[in-house]
Each structure stands twice: as C-alpha cells, then as structure tokens.
C-alpha cells in the first residue's frame, strides 16, 4: 500500500506494474565509468543490479546516490544543458508485477492539483517528467511549448493524470481516500472474515507471506460521491509513505495568528482578489517569508497592483536565501522580486510602487484591528495597518496517522519530521525506514525535494520489494 499519489507514488506504481528498465544496447553514457559498469551486465535489468555499485562515484544536485543514478540514466547530461537521450529501454514483464494500491486524497498528481494552475515551475519542464514518457513530447502533442524551459503547474497536474491512464496504472489508484491510522498488528489477529471483507471491498488479494508474523493495518475512509464517508481497513506487509510535505503550513506561533485575516496559503490571496475583497485601494497585504511561495505571492499582488508589505528574517544578501542560488537568466521573475527586496526597503523609497521590504524583521503580533507589529534586529518596533496577512514560511508533512506523528522514524527522533532539516531515516539503497522494517519513505519525507530526484527513491523501493516478493528473474 502506498500513501500518496504524487510523482513518487506514480513512479513506484509504474515500476511495480511490471515495467522493467534495461540498459539500451549501443547507447553511450557520457560518464565513462558508469558506461563501463552498465556494459558489464546488459541483460540484467537495472532493478536487479547492485544499485550501490552502479551509483558509486556519481555527483550532482542530490545527496541520494540512487536519485543521482536514475536521473543520469534518464537524462544523461541535463545539468550541462545537454539533450542526450535516455540510456534506458523499458520492457513490460507482467509476471514481475507486484500487487499494490496507491491511496491519495486528490486525482493522481498529488499536491500539483492544489497549486494555482498558472504558476510556473522552479525546475525545468523536462525535469518534471516520469519514466518513458518525456514531458516535452506530451506538451508537443498538445501543441504547446515550454516557456523559458519551464512549465505551468496546470500542465504538470494534467501530465501526471495522463501518465497514469496512458501506462494503464489506474486500476492501482484509489483517489478520494484519507488515511487515519497505520500501525503494526500480529498476522494472527487478522480474521479470515477481515481478509474476505478486504477482497470484496478493494478487489485486492494480499498473499500474506507464511513467515510474516506482523503486518500493517491501514485504516481510513473513502469520500463518496454524495459527500459521505466509507470506512476501510487494509492489511499489507509493506507500506510506502509518499505523502509529501504540502499538508500543513508552518505557523509563526505569535499572538493573533489565528485571526480570520491571517492566512497560511497563497490561495487565500487569489480568492480575495477573485471576490474583490481586496484591490488597488486596500490597505497593504502583509507577506511573511523569503522563499519561492512568498515570491509567487508578491508577483501575484504586483500583477494585480495590490500594495504589499514584505517581512522576512534574513539579510537580502544572505547566501542561504533561495534567490541568491538561482541563475538570473532562467528565473527572471524571481530575480525581479529579489531586486525589489533589495531596492525597496522601508528606509529608502525605491522605484517600485506599492511594495515595501522589511528585511531582518519579524512579526510580534497581529491585532484584532488588523494592526500588525514588527520588530527589527535592533529591537525597534513598528506598527502597520494591513488588509490581510499571508504567512508563507514553508510547510510540514502531516503524519498524524502514524504512532507519535512519525517522530520515532526521523533522523533526530526528538524533533518532528521535516523534509529539509529532519527527514525520515531510510536506508539509502532501499529507502526502507531504519526504525521500522516493511515501512518505506519516498520523496520529501526522505529528503528528496525535486521531482527529478524522487524517482531514484522509487527505483530503490521497487528493487527492494521485488526481492522480497521473489519476483526476481532466475
């Protein structure tokens, strides 16, 4: 059972549906050592080879060796602007399929369906693609091109849905499901009645291994068409956590943050503009944060001529600021926001109307009268009257369905799971949780935050599950 139907869950479903990658004969990989290793066993699928051996010595923009391996096999020289074709060929070997269910709240594509459709992706469009169906080819079929090599969120959400249909994976997907609990139970405690019930409800037969003494019980509910709830329990030997990190926005923890004009998602601003509840003549909108979501909010407000006060803790020149890490040519709109942040501080009026930047400030409180109090690094306080506030300082995964919110699975088991600072502790070549055998974590939960790199985790999990299911070739 996989929890989450975003790119990680879709890619893993593809691999477990019997789609097996092999090194394409006569293809040449630009990495000579990897090429030599691939030529050693051309008839053995990548899933059945030693992933640690193949990925040894690879370098790139991910800390995961398997993520780098799968990425470079699919996009050999993409980091150098090259367009070399994948060195993989895919064979559909139905006898190697492993029965599985992918549970998700939305349509296949996960959080991509929750992002405003016209938003442009941070990553290049071709990096958003899944195995054996290049994103660019799909766009061409729709007679569309990539703007500045990047794609819109709407395109990506539609591409992921199309991918599931095109590859015939939909029978494994159950959308509109909410998982409320995942826990280990003894295999003996599952009555034959529960097993029979399960078969009728989900058309899925789990051949529980004779040797397994413990299995996972996954409880939750389906949202029915009429708006009701239908409860379910599923038993599985292996559970894959692929729920991403979009669930639960970070709060500042200051007084008044729960007032109705304080929001934690960009969609609130879009909604307010649509309803005409804010406009050109409104008091400023406060935007807190210095990441890309905050930048998207600033661009959106700027486009609608809505005045903005922008508060963030870091210095504008801080190397840790995402804007200082993005190439200007590829990201002109984010470069513009960074310029505004530099040139338009409250201390000196700059060329941009309707925008004030307050670097090295933090929010002290939100008042009922919509007055917000800030403090700068020297302890001086300022008050501003605002129309609404958007706190966009990141988000955390919601793992409330796991015992102790999944904290025991994290690298630091005293702190909540966080994709950047404290991911789930997994084996780098199987992605199985070190603290709980049979439980796997993929994507942001395991520290892989880009679509191009989550796929290596899916390769590692598929390789591990095929071995467990004895679905390896002789």
C-alpha positions as a Python dict, from the first residue, in 0.01 Angstrom:
ca = {
    (1, 'X'): (0, 0, 0),
    (2, 'X'): (137, 345, -92),
    (3, 'X'): (10, 654, 87),
    (4, 'X'): (26, 946, -155),
    (5, 'X'): (-37, 961, -531),
    (6, 'X'): (203, 1236, -634),
    (7, 'X'): (504, 1182, -866),
    (8, 'X'): (674, 943, -616),
    (9, 'X'): (369, 716, -587),
    (10, 'X'): (302, 722, -963),
    (11, 'X'): (663, 633, -1050),
    (12, 'X'): (669, 347, -798),
    (13, 'X'): (335, 214, -929),
    (14, 'X'): (484, 211, -1282),
    (15, 'X'): (788, 10, -1166),
    (16, 'X'): (575, -238, -967),
    (17, 'X'): (333, -287, -1258),
    (18, 'X'): (598, -490, -1437),
    (19, 'X'): (769, -208, -1629),
    (20, 'X'): (1135, -301, -1603),
    (21, 'X'): (1429, -77, -1711),
    (22, 'X'): (1728, -221, -1901),
    (23, 'X'): (2042, -55, -2038),
    (24, 'X'): (1972, 21, -2404),
    (25, 'X'): (2223, -165, -2624),
    (26, 'X'): (2460, 54, -2829),
    (27, 'X'): (2376, 364, -2622),
    (28, 'X'): (2664, 566, -2487),
    (29, 'X'): (2653, 737, -2147),
    (30, 'X'): (2876, 1045, -2111),
    (31, 'X'): (3002, 916, -1772),
    (32, 'X'): (3270, 662, -1882),
    (33, 'X'): (3290, 466, -1553),
    (34, 'X'): (2910, 429, -1538),
    (35, 'X'): (2910, 325, -1906),
    (36, 'X'): (3163, 51, -1830),
    (37, 'X'): (2954, -77, -1535),
    (38, 'X'): (2636, -78, -1748),
    (39, 'X'): (2811, -283, -2018),
    (40, 'X'): (2911, -550, -1764),
    (41, 'X'): (2558, -693, -1737),
    (42, 'X'): (2345, -559, -2025),
    (43, 'X'): (2091, -842, -1995),
    (44, 'X'): (2024, -780, -1625),
    (45, 'X'): (1763, -511, -1553),
    (46, 'X'): (1869, -205, -1354),
    (47, 'X'): (1624, -313, -1079),
    (48, 'X'): (1815, -640, -1036),
    (49, 'X'): (2163, -491, -1032),
    (50, 'X'): (2360, -367, -732),
    (51, 'X'): (2237, -5, -702),
    (52, 'X'): (2517, 85, -461),
    (53, 'X'): (2782, -35, -711),
    (54, 'X'): (2621, 146, -1007),
    (55, 'X'): (2577, 476, -821),
    (56, 'X'): (2922, 485, -664),
    (57, 'X'): (3116, 797, -764),
    (58, 'X'): (2822, 987, -915),
    (59, 'X'): (2794, 1356, -824),
    (60, 'X'): (2513, 1605, -871),
    (61, 'X'): (2245, 1816, -706),
    (62, 'X'): (2112, 1547, -472),
    (63, 'X'): (2256, 1374, -165),
    (64, 'X'): (2093, 1045, -264),
    (65, 'X'): (2318, 814, -471),
    (66, 'X'): (2021, 625, -618),
    (67, 'X'): (1845, 952, -709),
    (68, 'X'): (2156, 1062, -900),
    (69, 'X'): (2182, 722, -1071),
    (70, 'X'): (1823, 705, -1201),
    (71, 'X'): (1833, 1073, -1302),
    (72, 'X'): (2154, 1035, -1503),
    (73, 'X'): (2025, 718, -1673),
    (74, 'X'): (1713, 907, -1788),
    (75, 'X'): (1871, 1248, -1854),
    (76, 'X'): (2244, 1180, -1908),
    (77, 'X'): (2384, 1533, -1947),
    (78, 'X'): (2094, 1756, -1849),
    (79, 'X'): (2289, 1956, -1587),
    (80, 'X'): (2522, 2074, -1863),
    (81, 'X'): (2236, 2185, -2085),
    (82, 'X'): (2262, 1870, -2299),
    (83, 'X'): (1969, 1685, -2452),
    (84, 'X'): (2117, 1334, -2476),
    (85, 'X'): (1850, 1064, -2485),
    (86, 'X'): (1785, 824, -2200),
    (87, 'X'): (2011, 517, -2200),
    (88, 'X'): (1721, 307, -2067),
    (89, 'X'): (1478, 89, -2256),
    (90, 'X'): (1160, -33, -2083),
    (91, 'X'): (1016, -385, -2106),
    (92, 'X'): (672, -479, -1978),
    (93, 'X'): (717, -807, -1790),
    (94, 'X'): (372, -872, -1644),
    (95, 'X'): (490, -1177, -1444),
    (96, 'X'): (706, -943, -1235),
    (97, 'X'): (422, -712, -1132),
    (98, 'X'): (367, -678, -757),
    (99, 'X'): (5, -617, -643),
    (100, 'X'): (-29, -275, -480),
    (101, 'X'): (-273, 5, -401),
    (102, 'X'): (-200, 379, -428),
    (103, 'X'): (-415, 584, -190),
    (104, 'X'): (-449, 959, -244),
    (105, 'X'): (-680, 1245, -146),
    (106, 'X'): (-690, 1402, -494),
    (107, 'X'): (-655, 1287, -854),
    (108, 'X'): (-317, 1133, -945),
    (109, 'X'): (-55, 1408, -922),
    (110, 'X'): (-95, 1483, -551),
    (111, 'X'): (-25, 1840, -442),
    (112, 'X'): (17, 1958, -802),
    (113, 'X'): (-362, 1980, -815),
    (114, 'X'): (-361, 2224, -521),
    (115, 'X'): (-119, 2472, -679),
    (116, 'X'): (-256, 2770, -874),
    (117, 'X'): (-260, 2648, -1235),
    (118, 'X'): (-73, 2936, -1397),
    (119, 'X'): (224, 2917, -1158),
    (120, 'X'): (548, 2845, -1340),
    (121, 'X'): (762, 2563, -1200),
    (122, 'X'): (1101, 2624, -1045),
    (123, 'X'): (1251, 2322, -1222),
    (124, 'X'): (1297, 2295, -1596),
    (125, 'X'): (999, 2132, -1766),
    (126, 'X'): (1185, 1822, -1880),
    (127, 'X'): (1286, 1754, -1517),
    (128, 'X'): (918, 1713, -1423),
    (129, 'X'): (872, 1408, -1647),
    (130, 'X'): (826, 1047, -1536),
    (131, 'X'): (990, 736, -1689),
    (132, 'X'): (937, 652, -2057),
    (133, 'X'): (703, 944, -2140),
    (134, 'X'): (905, 1266, -2177),
    (135, 'X'): (714, 1573, -2060),
    (136, 'X'): (827, 1768, -2369),
    (137, 'X'): (679, 1506, -2602),
    (138, 'X'): (347, 1522, -2416),
    (139, 'X'): (344, 1904, -2443),
    (140, 'X'): (418, 1884, -2816),
    (141, 'X'): (116, 1658, -2865),
    (142, 'X'): (-91, 1934, -2709),
    (143, 'X'): (75, 2185, -2944),
    (144, 'X'): (230, 2369, -2654),
    (145, 'X'): (587, 2475, -2585),
    (146, 'X'): (785, 2539, -2268),
    (147, 'X'): (814, 2899, -2157),
    (148, 'X'): (1178, 2967, -2077),
    (149, 'X'): (1224, 2586, -2048),
    (150, 'X'): (969, 2579, -1763),
    (151, 'X'): (611, 2456, -1731),
    (152, 'X'): (290, 2562, -1556),
    (153, 'X'): (153, 2374, -1256),
    (154, 'X'): (-167, 2302, -1452),
    (155, 'X'): (31, 2134, -1732),
    (156, 'X'): (214, 1916, -1481),
    (157, 'X'): (-101, 1813, -1293),
    (158, 'X'): (-262, 1712, -1625),
    (159, 'X'): (52, 1531, -1742),
    (160, 'X'): (58, 1316, -1424),
    (161, 'X'): (-308, 1222, -1473),
    (162, 'X'): (-242, 1141, -1838),
    (163, 'X'): (62, 932, -1742),
    (164, 'X'): (-144, 709, -1509),
    (165, 'X'): (-403, 648, -1786),
    (166, 'X'): (-150, 603, -2068),
    (167, 'X'): (55, 349, -1872),
    (168, 'X'): (-257, 161, -1758),
    (169, 'X'): (-195, 218, -1388),
    (170, 'X'): (-542, 346, -1291),
    (171, 'X'): (-655, 8, -1155),
    (172, 'X'): (-399, 53, -873),
    (173, 'X'): (-518, 402, -775),
    (174, 'X'): (-787, 485, -519),
    (175, 'X'): (-850, 861, -516),
    (176, 'X'): (-1058, 1049, -259),
    (177, 'X'): (-912, 845, 29),
    (178, 'X'): (-798, 973, 366),
    (179, 'X'): (-575, 751, 579),
    (180, 'X'): (-630, 793, 953),
    (181, 'X'): (-401, 526, 1101),
    (182, 'X'): (-110, 297, 1010),
    (183, 'X'): (3, 50, 1275),
    (184, 'X'): (160, -292, 1310),
    (185, 'X'): (-63, -579, 1416),
    (186, 'X'): (4, -951, 1456),
    (187, 'X'): (-85, -1153, 1146),
    (188, 'X'): (-284, -1397, 1356),
    (189, 'X'): (-518, -1123, 1477),
    (190, 'X'): (-650, -1072, 1125),
    (191, 'X'): (-952, -1292, 1099),
    (192, 'X'): (-1036, -1473, 778),
    (193, 'X'): (-1352, -1263, 783),
    (194, 'X'): (-1145, -944, 757),
    (195, 'X'): (-947, -1092, 468),
    (196, 'X'): (-1267, -1189, 284),
    (197, 'X'): (-1413, -845, 351),
    (198, 'X'): (-1099, -685, 212),
    (199, 'X'): (-1115, -882, -112),
    (200, 'X'): (-1473, -777, -172),
    (201, 'X'): (-1409, -412, -94),
    (202, 'X'): (-1088, -347, -281),
    (203, 'X'): (-1054, -626, -542),
    (204, 'X'): (-709, -685, -400),
    (205, 'X'): (-580, -1012, -261),
    (206, 'X'): (-279, -987, -34),
    (207, 'X'): (-95, -1317, -29),
    (208, 'X'): (38, -1271, 320),
    (209, 'X'): (374, -1440, 348),
    (210, 'X'): (359, -1758, 557),
    (211, 'X'): (657, -1635, 756),
    (212, 'X'): (528, -1287, 839),
    (213, 'X'): (419, -1259, 1198),
    (214, 'X'): (334, -889, 1182),
    (215, 'X'): (158, -684, 916),
    (216, 'X'): (49, -323, 881),
    (217, 'X'): (-314, -229, 930),
    (218, 'X'): (-405, 81, 726),
    (219, 'X'): (-733, 244, 834),
    (220, 'X'): (-912, 534, 671),
    (221, 'X'): (-1214, 636, 469),
    (222, 'X'): (-1321, 691, 110),
    (223, 'X'): (-1507, 1012, 31),
    (224, 'X'): (-1823, 904, -151),
    (225, 'X'): (-1984, 1095, -438),
    (226, 'X'): (-2270, 1203, -211),
    (227, 'X'): (-2027, 1355, 40),
    (228, 'X'): (-2040, 1068, 288),
    (229, 'X'): (-1758, 853, 426),
    (230, 'X'): (-1696, 485, 372),
    (231, 'X'): (-1454, 331, 621),
    (232, 'X'): (-1187, 80, 518),
    (233, 'X'): (-911, -134, 669),
    (234, 'X'): (-634, -277, 455),
    (235, 'X'): (-365, -521, 565),
    (236, 'X'): (-25, -517, 398),
    (237, 'X'): (323, -647, 461),
    (238, 'X'): (479, -329, 324),
    (239, 'X'): (364, 32, 338),
    (240, 'X'): (523, 318, 142),
    (241, 'X'): (491, 673, 280),
    (242, 'X'): (485, 917, -13),
    (243, 'X'): (261, 1191, 127),
    (244, 'X'): (492, 1485, 52),
    (245, 'X'): (512, 1799, 258),
    (246, 'X'): (231, 2021, 133),
    (247, 'X'): (-16, 1932, 407),
    (248, 'X'): (47, 2155, 698),
    (249, 'X'): (176, 2513, 663),
    (250, 'X'): (423, 2638, 924),
    (251, 'X'): (288, 2887, 1178),
    (252, 'X'): (490, 3167, 1337),
    (253, 'X'): (344, 3097, 1681),
    (254, 'X'): (267, 3464, 1758),
    (255, 'X'): (-32, 3632, 1921),
    (256, 'X'): (-333, 3682, 1692),
    (257, 'X'): (-215, 3439, 1425),
    (258, 'X'): (-550, 3258, 1440),
    (259, 'X'): (-748, 3572, 1349),
    (260, 'X'): (-958, 3544, 1033),
    (261, 'X'): (-746, 3786, 824),
    (262, 'X'): (-426, 3582, 878),
    (263, 'X'): (-377, 3305, 620),
    (264, 'X'): (-111, 3041, 556),
    (265, 'X'): (-172, 2961, 190),
    (266, 'X'): (-127, 3159, -129),
    (267, 'X'): (-473, 3051, -249),
    (268, 'X'): (-627, 3287, 13),
    (269, 'X'): (-485, 3588, -175),
    (270, 'X'): (-612, 3457, -510),
    (271, 'X'): (-956, 3403, -353),
    (272, 'X'): (-965, 3755, -203),
    (273, 'X'): (-880, 3911, -541),
    (274, 'X'): (-1144, 3698, -716),
    (275, 'X'): (-1407, 3810, -461),
    (276, 'X'): (-1299, 4175, -490),
    (277, 'X'): (-1249, 4182, -114),
    (278, 'X'): (-907, 4341, -173),
    (279, 'X'): (-789, 4565, -456),
    (280, 'X'): (-577, 4863, -555),
    (281, 'X'): (-724, 5090, -284),
    (282, 'X'): (-699, 4839, 3),
    (283, 'X'): (-459, 4860, 293),
    (284, 'X'): (-141, 4665, 213),
    (285, 'X'): (-127, 4286, 216),
    (286, 'X'): (140, 4158, 453),
    (287, 'X'): (355, 3876, 313),
    (288, 'X'): (584, 3697, 559),
    (289, 'X'): (865, 3476, 430),
    (290, 'X'): (1151, 3478, 181),
    (291, 'X'): (1102, 3156, -13),
    (292, 'X'): (953, 3095, -355),
    (293, 'X'): (591, 3077, -236),
    (294, 'X'): (629, 3423, -79),
    (295, 'X'): (783, 3543, -408),
    (296, 'X'): (488, 3396, -602),
    (297, 'X'): (251, 3588, -373),
    (298, 'X'): (445, 3912, -430),
    (299, 'X'): (438, 3863, -809),
    (300, 'X'): (64, 3790, -798),
    (301, 'X'): (-9, 4101, -584),
    (302, 'X'): (221, 4315, -803),
    (303, 'X'): (37, 4194, -1115),
    (304, 'X'): (-295, 4298, -954),
    (305, 'X'): (-149, 4635, -833),
    (306, 'X'): (-219, 4542, -470),
    (307, 'X'): (9, 4712, -215),
    (308, 'X'): (244, 4479, -27),
    (309, 'X'): (449, 4490, 293),
    (310, 'X'): (709, 4214, 281),
    (311, 'X'): (864, 4094, 608),
    (312, 'X'): (1146, 3839, 635),
    (313, 'X'): (1415, 3749, 889),
    (314, 'X'): (1723, 3715, 669),
    (315, 'X'): (1953, 3976, 516),
    (316, 'X'): (1888, 4036, 145),
    (317, 'X'): (2247, 3928, 71),
    (318, 'X'): (2227, 3608, 281),
    (319, 'X'): (2372, 3323, 66),
    (320, 'X'): (2109, 3088, 219),
    (321, 'X'): (1833, 3292, 52),
    (322, 'X'): (1697, 3089, -241),
    (323, 'X'): (1715, 3393, -474),
    (324, 'X'): (2093, 3404, -433),
    (325, 'X'): (2114, 3047, -564),
    (326, 'X'): (1904, 3082, -882),
    (327, 'X'): (2056, 3173, -1222),
    (328, 'X'): (1917, 3515, -1328),
    (329, 'X'): (1867, 3417, -1691),
    (330, 'X'): (1648, 3120, -1613),
    (331, 'X'): (1442, 3284, -1338),
    (332, 'X'): (1381, 3647, -1442),
    (333, 'X'): (1063, 3686, -1233),
    (334, 'X'): (1228, 3570, -909),
    (335, 'X'): (1527, 3791, -984),
    (336, 'X'): (1282, 4082, -1009),
    (337, 'X'): (1139, 4003, -662),
    (338, 'X'): (1492, 3984, -521),
    (339, 'X'): (1567, 4324, -677),
    (340, 'X'): (1253, 4468, -517),
    (341, 'X'): (1356, 4324, -180),
    (342, 'X'): (1696, 4498, -212),
    (343, 'X'): (1587, 4831, -353),
    (344, 'X'): (1258, 4899, -182),
    (345, 'X'): (1323, 4874, 190),
    (346, 'X'): (1121, 5099, 420),
    (347, 'X'): (1437, 5300, 490),
    (348, 'X'): (1465, 5430, 132),
    (349, 'X'): (1195, 5466, -129),
    (350, 'X'): (1277, 5276, -447),
    (351, 'X'): (1139, 5255, -800),
    (352, 'X'): (864, 5003, -723),
    (353, 'X'): (530, 5144, -620),
    (354, 'X'): (301, 4956, -383),
    (355, 'X'): (580, 4746, -229),
    (356, 'X'): (781, 4787, 92),
    (357, 'X'): (1051, 4543, 201),
    (358, 'X'): (1139, 4492, 571),
    (359, 'X'): (1450, 4267, 581),
    (360, 'X'): (1574, 4134, 917),
    (361, 'X'): (1231, 4191, 1076),
    (362, 'X'): (992, 3952, 1241),
    (363, 'X'): (623, 3968, 1337),
    (364, 'X'): (550, 4019, 1707),
    (365, 'X'): (170, 4012, 1694),
    (366, 'X'): (-146, 4051, 1486),
    (367, 'X'): (-416, 4276, 1637),
    (368, 'X'): (-794, 4246, 1610),
    (369, 'X'): (-795, 4590, 1444),
    (370, 'X'): (-573, 4448, 1164),
    (371, 'X'): (-271, 4629, 1304),
    (372, 'X'): (44, 4423, 1285),
    (373, 'X'): (353, 4487, 1499),
    (374, 'X'): (703, 4405, 1370),
    (375, 'X'): (1043, 4421, 1535),
    (376, 'X'): (1377, 4476, 1362),
    (377, 'X'): (1717, 4327, 1455),
    (378, 'X'): (1789, 4618, 1693),
    (379, 'X'): (1466, 4570, 1887),
    (380, 'X'): (1283, 4869, 1736),
    (381, 'X'): (912, 4811, 1679),
    (382, 'X'): (684, 4932, 1400),
    (383, 'X'): (308, 4901, 1352),
    (384, 'X'): (128, 4880, 1017),
    (385, 'X'): (-240, 4860, 929),
    (386, 'X'): (-298, 4579, 681),
    (387, 'X'): (-591, 4425, 492),
    (388, 'X'): (-477, 4062, 518),
    (389, 'X'): (-168, 3863, 612),
    (390, 'X'): (-9, 3568, 433),
    (391, 'X'): (239, 3370, 641),
    (392, 'X'): (434, 3173, 379),
    (393, 'X'): (730, 3030, 566),
    (394, 'X'): (718, 2669, 448),
    (395, 'X'): (514, 2364, 536),
    (396, 'X'): (547, 2041, 729),
    (397, 'X'): (424, 1692, 646),
    (398, 'X'): (114, 1572, 828),
    (399, 'X'): (199, 1229, 970),
    (400, 'X'): (-77, 1224, 1233),
    (401, 'X'): (-180, 877, 1107),
    (402, 'X'): (148, 729, 1238),
    (403, 'X'): (221, 648, 1603),
    (404, 'X'): (376, 958, 1769),
    (405, 'X'): (335, 1154, 1441),
    (406, 'X'): (621, 956, 1287),
    (407, 'X'): (880, 1131, 1507),
    (408, 'X'): (1039, 797, 1603),
    (409, 'X'): (1124, 740, 1235),
    (410, 'X'): (1315, 1068, 1188),
    (411, 'X'): (1694, 1117, 1179),
    (412, 'X'): (1660, 1308, 1507),
    (413, 'X'): (1386, 1126, 1695),
    (414, 'X'): (1338, 1417, 1938),
    (415, 'X'): (1216, 1652, 1663),
    (416, 'X'): (921, 1647, 1419),
    (417, 'X'): (983, 1517, 1066),
    (418, 'X'): (1092, 1799, 834),
    (419, 'X'): (1197, 1745, 470),
    (420, 'X'): (1490, 1986, 485),
    (421, 'X'): (1610, 1965, 845),
    (422, 'X'): (1496, 1627, 977),
    (423, 'X'): (1381, 1374, 717),
    (424, 'X'): (1279, 1016, 791),
    (425, 'X'): (1587, 797, 840),
    (426, 'X'): (1597, 550, 548),
    (427, 'X'): (1848, 305, 404),
    (428, 'X'): (1995, 494, 102),
    (429, 'X'): (1969, 191, -133),
    (430, 'X'): (1625, 55, -38),
    (431, 'X'): (1453, 360, 121),
    (432, 'X'): (1324, 129, 395),
    (433, 'X'): (1290, 304, 732),
    (434, 'X'): (1579, 208, 957),
    (435, 'X'): (1348, 209, 1261),
    (436, 'X'): (1058, 9, 1113),
    (437, 'X'): (1107, -276, 868),
    (438, 'X'): (841, -302, 599),
    (439, 'X'): (778, 73, 611),
    (440, 'X'): (933, 282, 332),
    (441, 'X'): (951, 660, 280),
    (442, 'X'): (980, 842, -52),
    (443, 'X'): (1013, 1198, -182),
    (444, 'X'): (1030, 1497, 55),
    (445, 'X'): (973, 1274, 362),
    (446, 'X'): (1308, 1109, 281),
    (447, 'X'): (1475, 1442, 195),
    (448, 'X'): (1426, 1428, -187),
    (449, 'X'): (1254, 1756, -272),
    (450, 'X'): (1259, 1767, -654),
    (451, 'X'): (1050, 1554, -893),
    (452, 'X'): (1359, 1457, -1094),
    (453, 'X'): (1519, 1309, -781),
    (454, 'X'): (1219, 1140, -613),
    (455, 'X'): (1223, 880, -889),
    (456, 'X'): (1550, 723, -771),
    (457, 'X'): (1383, 652, -438),
    (458, 'X'): (1103, 473, -626),
    (459, 'X'): (1369, 265, -808),
    (460, 'X'): (1526, 170, -472),
    (461, 'X'): (1188, 73, -317),
    (462, 'X'): (1084, -128, -625),
    (463, 'X'): (1417, -314, -625),
    (464, 'X'): (1372, -399, -256),
    (465, 'X'): (1006, -506, -289),
    (466, 'X'): (1078, -726, -595),
    (467, 'X'): (1343, -907, -393),
    (468, 'X'): (1100, -956, -102),
    (469, 'X'): (828, -1084, -333),
    (470, 'X'): (1071, -1324, -502),
    (471, 'X'): (986, -1164, -834),
    (472, 'X'): (1349, -1165, -943),
    (473, 'X'): (1445, -1340, -1264),
    (474, 'X'): (1626, -1678, -1225),
}
